[in-house]
Amino acid sequence: MSDLASEDELVAIEASIDRWAAHELADNPVVDAVERAPASEGRRWFIRVRGEEKDVYTVWLTLRQRTLHFETYVMPAPEENHGQLYEHLLRRNQRLTGMAFVIGIEDAVFLQGSLPVSAITDAELDRILGSFYAYVEQCFRPALRIGFASRFDR
């Protein structure tokens, strides 16, 4: 289990994530927007990403006392071929580093992961954002074709 970060450590990490996010917004062409949740909702960032296979999606970063949690919504619950889609995603999970496809609210498909607060660096945040981009680009269309196959047969 990760060590519990002090409030001072969390404030410092929060500032470093703010700096990193501002740099990404200014310099990374796939980052379309960066927003912060109200303080009453915790330490949370929303990074809007422009993709090719999936036009736009949001990466949520949530700083907790022990971990940085990160996730994105990939697609709604499949309309068909449920077993085939979930098998496909579980097999994809074997090739992912630091993230996994999961079933979330309303049976939607999410991609998520976490790391200890002690591991948060600009390089690690770059890896996370780059991994989201690569994994969503690689997996989105094949997953849609399985879970919504009849819509593609027209």
C-alpha positions in Angstrom: 0.0 0.0 0.0 1.2 3.5 -0.8 2.1 5.9 2.0 -0.4 8.5 2.9 0.6 11.9 1.5 0.5 14.9 3.8 -1.6 17.9 2.9 1.6 19.9 2.1 2.7 17.1 -0.3 -0.7 17.0 -1.9 -0.6 20.8 -2.4 2.9 20.5 -4.1 1.8 17.6 -6.3 -1.4 19.5 -7.2 0.7 22.5 -8.3 3.0 20.3 -10.4 0.0 18.7 -12.1 -1.4 22.2 -12.8 2.0 23.3 -14.4 2.2 20.1 -16.4 -1.4 20.5 -17.6 -0.9 24.1 -18.6 2.2 23.1 -20.6 0.3 20.3 -22.3 -2.5 22.7 -23.3 0.0 25.1 -24.7 2.3 22.7 -26.5 0.5 19.4 -27.2 -1.7 19.6 -30.3 -4.0 16.8 -29.1 -4.9 18.5 -25.9 -7.9 20.7 -26.6 -8.8 21.9 -23.1 -7.8 21.6 -19.5 -10.3 22.3 -16.7 -10.3 21.8 -12.9 -13.2 20.6 -10.8 -14.4 23.0 -8.1 -12.4 22.6 -4.9 -15.4 21.2 -3.2 -15.2 18.2 -5.5 -11.6 17.4 -4.7 -8.4 17.6 -6.7 -9.6 16.7 -10.1 -8.6 17.7 -13.7 -10.4 17.2 -16.9 -8.2 17.0 -20.0 -10.0 17.1 -23.3 -8.2 15.1 -26.0 -8.7 15.2 -29.8 -8.2 11.8 -31.4 -8.7 10.3 -34.8 -10.6 7.1 -34.3 -12.6 8.7 -31.4 -12.9 12.4 -32.2 -12.9 13.7 -28.6 -12.7 12.3 -25.2 -11.9 13.5 -21.7 -9.2 12.1 -19.4 -10.0 12.5 -15.7 -7.2 12.8 -13.3 -8.1 12.6 -9.6 -5.5 13.1 -6.9 -6.2 11.2 -3.8 -4.2 10.8 -0.5 -2.3 7.8 -1.7 -2.8 7.6 -5.5 -3.5 9.5 -8.7 -6.5 7.8 -10.3 -7.0 8.3 -14.1 -9.7 7.2 -16.4 -11.7 7.9 -19.6 -15.0 6.9 -20.9 -14.5 4.7 -24.0 -18.0 3.7 -25.2 -21.5 3.0 -23.9 -22.6 -0.5 -23.0 -22.7 -2.8 -26.0 -26.0 -3.4 -27.7 -25.0 -6.9 -28.8 -22.1 -9.4 -28.7 -21.5 -8.7 -25.0 -19.4 -11.8 -24.3 -17.4 -11.3 -27.5 -16.7 -7.6 -26.6 -15.7 -8.3 -23.0 -13.4 -11.1 -24.1 -11.9 -8.8 -26.7 -11.2 -6.1 -24.0 -9.9 -8.6 -21.5 -7.4 -9.9 -24.1 -6.5 -6.3 -24.9 -5.8 -5.7 -21.2 -2.9 -8.1 -21.5 -1.1 -5.7 -23.8 -1.8 -2.5 -21.8 0.7 -1.0 -19.4 -0.6 0.6 -16.2 -4.3 0.7 -17.4 -7.2 -1.7 -17.9 -10.5 -1.7 -19.6 -13.3 -1.9 -17.0 -17.1 -1.9 -16.9 -18.4 1.3 -15.2 -21.6 3.0 -14.5 -24.5 1.9 -16.7 -22.3 -0.9 -18.0 -20.3 1.6 -20.1 -16.7 0.7 -21.0 -13.9 2.8 -19.3 -10.1 2.7 -19.5 -8.6 3.4 -16.1 -5.5 3.1 -13.9 -3.7 4.6 -10.9 -0.3 5.1 -9.5 1.1 6.0 -6.1 1.5 9.7 -5.4 5.2 9.2 -4.9 5.5 8.2 -8.6 3.9 11.4 -10.0 6.3 13.2 -12.3 6.0 15.1 -15.6 7.4 12.1 -17.4 4.8 9.8 -15.8 2.0 12.2 -16.6 3.2 12.3 -20.2 3.2 8.5 -20.3 -0.3 8.3 -18.9 -1.7 10.8 -21.5 0.2 9.2 -24.3 -1.0 5.7 -23.3 -4.6 7.0 -23.2 -4.2 8.3 -26.7 -2.6 5.2 -28.1 -5.0 2.7 -26.4 -8.1 4.6 -27.3 -7.0 5.0 -30.9 -6.1 1.3 -31.2 -9.2 -0.1 -29.4 -12.1 2.2 -30.0 -13.2 1.2 -33.5 -12.7 -2.5 -33.1 -14.7 -2.4 -29.9 -17.5 -0.5 -31.5 -17.6 -2.9 -34.4 -18.1 -5.8 -32.0 -20.5 -4.2 -29.5 -22.6 -2.4 -32.2 -22.0 -4.8 -35.1 -25.5 -4.4 -36.7 -25.0 -0.7 -37.1 -21.9 -1.3 -39.2 -23.5 -3.9 -41.4 -25.8 -1.4 -43.1 
